[in-house]
């Protein structure tokens, strides 16, 4: 005999403020998606190619161009 919710986390009760915050966040995400669809970002010209294009360099605090790394 198996319960359909077996192993699932129990549903939490949210306060009214938490529900409002989640609704506001969803509305902001929806508006941002609509704005991006209406005005897509331009493609980067002369940006990093190949493997260097995968990771965002500012995330790690440095840039690498032609084997030279610069911190900022």
Beta strands, then each sheet from edge to edge (+ up, - down):
strand 1: 62-65
strand 2: 68-71
sheet 1: 1+ 2-
end
